[in-house]
């Protein structure tokens, strides 16, 4: 048995792939511990770790000198805390999943001589991971082409982005039958926190569709708790069948049953859509410094599996036009679903676990993914 310490920022985008790897390492009989920040209370209650360690961390702010100095002191304190904890755990290897809370423990592991893998979920390498590559022994990538990773000299491997067991369980579900008269299943969600913009735009767009098309829609939409009442009213006025929830626990199954998805373009969303194989209208989160969601979405669009719409230019009218075109062309949706599936890497977690075991000193044959 080996001991692994996983390190991740405390949001779903970082914690979910770490959770998938923890599940796989546990299945292989290894011990897993997690180092993250206080946000784990919202996302990591079911994280399968022997112990969860909250480590002080901060996001550097170059624009504010006082905050920069305070952040630097917090990071140093985090390195010290992690160094002390890691000395007690004595891990065989560490795996970092990005986010600034990964920085202190990953640096501490390097100072202790513990080998480490960095995993990058997005098509653009995150700033924390870019700062940490000098301390890593290996870089695992979700996308074959990853911005800022092209010229790095350390060993790289394309593993894909690990997804939860629940997603893999529905990966083989065929695209639902869709003809000119059947019900049309649409799933709308904005990531682990929902998205106000989708709550504003999607119901208004649906109201603009022809009544004959609107009557066939069966919509499942995630919305923030404070938005549910007004979204419910918007759908009531347009007489559209909808199921609203602040959290959709069976989201993988809902995606598998969908003919079309509308959502953000976070790394976990892209991984789940491509493994299950469903077409999507992707609305990247605006304002990101490196436009990581836009780059993620463009990979899927380039393969023919989705359509990217910028939030700044997306209106109810333009979305209604796009929906009317797509929903009137079932063969095009079916082709897009098949194209999305070609990008999926359902065995990403096994490949990443293989690399972790190899780095920890266990000699194994790296599993080949038939979808590479």
Helices and strands as residue ranges (DSSP letters): E 3-7, H 12-27, E 31-36, H 40-43, E 51-54, H 65-89, E 93-96, H 101-111, E 116-120, H 127-132, G 133-135, E 138-141, E 155-158, H 165-169, E 184-189, H 196-207, H 211-214, E 217-222, G 225-227, H 228-238, E 241-245, H 251-256, E 260-263, H 267-276, E 280-282, H 292-302, E 306-308, H 316-327, H 330-342, H 348-359
